[in-house]
Amino acid sequence: MEVMTSSKSAPAILGRLGARGAVLLVLLLAAVAAAVVVPLSAMSTEVALELIGVPDPGVLTTAGLPAIRAIGELLASVAVGTALFAAFFTPPQKDKTLDVDGYRMQHISSWANIAWAVAAALLIPLTLSDVSGRTFVQSLPPDQWLVAINQIDVASSWRWAAVIAVVAAIGQRLTLSWRWSTIWLAVTVLSLLPVAATGHASGSTAHDIATNSLIIHLFSAAFYVGGLVAVIIHTMRGGTRVALALRRYSVVATVAIAALAFTGVINAMVRLHPADLFSSTYGLLVVAKALLLCLLALFGLAIRRRIIAKIESTNANAPVDRGTLLRIVLVESAVMAGTIGLSVSLGRTPPPAPLYVPTRQEALLGFELPGPFSFETVFGLWRFDLVLGLVSVVLLGLYLWGVIHLRRRGDSWPAGRTFFWVAGCVTLFITTSSGLGMFMMADFASHMVGHMLISMLVPVLLALGGPLTLALRALPAAGRGNPPGPREWIVEFINNPLSRFLTHPIVASIQFVAGFYLIYFGGFYETLASEHLGHMFMNVHFLISGYLFYWVIIGVDAAPRQFTSMYMMMVLLSSLPFHAFFGILLMNYPTVLAEGWYSGIGLPWIPDLLQSQRVGGGVAWAMGEIPLFIVMIALAWQWYQSDMREARRSERQAERDDDAELKAYNEMLAQMAKADRRH
């Protein structure tokens, strides 16, 4: 292990403390976040209490709620960052279990998840106290927790964040496999999703854009802050492959800081008028946060680039100057913790009053629809979907990069596959970011048009593009003895046991078809349709379940299980009646689904909600067959190509052995004929 440059320096002290150093680091950053958020929140406490019309609940709530929230978000970031480190910043062992460094990080992530769950649980009574004006002590009894969860949406969100964090913590303690570490990373990230429903974004006009941008903002901040904390902990504990971890973290940090800047601008544009930027407390906090993010971007990325270049320019086996590295990243992480505190104080500070009173549609949807569903309103309105719209743009860019990379290398790639992928990305973008994406939230018939496109047509086009095959050909192999990289991760994704189970044609068919019936007839649709996060969940579910089904059925990309085209055709044909019956059932369903939601919106050009639902059922029945027909053509073509390849193989074999197989067959027939003549 390297000798620290100064035995009296903070990095040296932390390094000697070992495991306790990690706890000390997190406590130090939590203290920084709390020290920033408490005074900044206090600046607007009196105004906020007057706006909501409740008495002062006491200092334990007014100071404790923002402090606990800032500490909780920091702990969630640490849980995400250390889980990310265990999964991707250090290579697993040959038997696919975590190595020592990965196990340590997953263990720390488990403890951070537990602490994050405790903080989220404490925020339930604190939220009740804040909303009701009671003291924190009066809000502590268990029966008051139930009141908060059942009656206050924000408290319910904290409940779900705590539950998800506990699930991740338990899972991390019970597994050592690298495969499971990636799953627990995803669960840990998911624990941040309810936080998006606890800020100004969920209640503002344009709340669809604000909520989506907040989700991306929270995720990016967690990867940025938590990833750096994980690198610090790994370095001061004397971990191996520091340069590898720093390189991979630098890639994550670059993407994260760009996403933070982009979503920060979006959030500011949604909530602020330019005139309020320097004339309101909220605007000044936004400016301060922007300056801190710029400082982090310039300082953090530039310094890490210099450190990585210095490491790579020396002998790979030479010791890393851990003392210098720790001093630099500790300063950066402290600024990050302060930025988290500043962000939480923004959530406690009332934004400037809007310039006009929003209509009922704007209050419910986040926007106003100008008129009935038509070609002009669909393609004349554009509202960029920051989740699936952004996904379509990123997927298109990555795919085209892979094609260009192959061609520069001198390899070919079928133009047909590129056409299908581009068509799929463009269709996804139009469906979610044009007027159709807006009408989907307000009208059942329009919703069903979008549903069919996202779940039936887009996945077919994407599956025909063969993205996994392209990635495996374009990405370089890590090489023997080197840590696995993106190409090896894709191979592991294809071949792991969970993928083998989910990609069985029968399992893929069941999850694809059953989702329709469960969402619409299982009592979930009203809740999902009336919430922006629920609407987003449906779109993401339709896209993933559809892609999984068609990935298996079409078979352009390699899958864990291989079946004949005939078998795939039979599975596809067996699913057709369920799709048709779903549409017919909707057309004849006597009850309006999500009637309260659609009645509240009250579109004047849709006086009969049941008729709109019947139209939606007809759309499901008619449009559901078109993609299946395309898939049947693709399967028939694959079947034909398979027969042609087999015929060509037989011809080549016959040329090599002078048609020995045919001669042997004729000889067998001749022998059988002679035997018959004897008898």
Secondary structure as UniProt FT lines:
FT   TURN            7..8
FT   HELIX           10..17
FT   HELIX           19..52
FT   HELIX           59..62
FT   HELIX           64..84
FT   HELIX           85..89
FT   TURN            94..95
FT   HELIX           100..132
FT   HELIX           137..139
FT   HELIX           142..151
FT   HELIX           153..174
FT   HELIX           178..190
FT   TURN            191..192
FT   HELIX           193..197
FT   HELIX           200..203
FT   TURN            205..206
FT   HELIX           207..236
FT   TURN            237..238
FT   HELIX           242..271
FT   HELIX           274..276
FT   TURN            277..279
FT   HELIX           281..296
FT   HELIX           297..301
FT   HELIX           302..313
FT   TURN            316..317
FT   HELIX           322..348
FT   HELIX           360..365
FT   HELIX           375..380
FT   TURN            386..387
FT   HELIX           388..408
FT   TURN            409..410
FT   HELIX           415..433
FT   HELIX           435..439
FT   TURN            440..442
FT   HELIX           444..452
FT   HELIX           453..457
FT   HELIX           458..464
FT   HELIX           467..474
FT   TURN            480..481
FT   HELIX           486..495
FT   HELIX           497..502
FT   HELIX           505..521
FT   TURN            522..523
FT   HELIX           525..529
FT   HELIX           532..554
FT   HELIX           565..588
FT   TURN            593..594
FT   HELIX           595..601
FT   TURN            604..605
FT   HELIX           609..623
FT   HELIX           625..656
FT   TURN            657..658
FT   HELIX           660..678
//
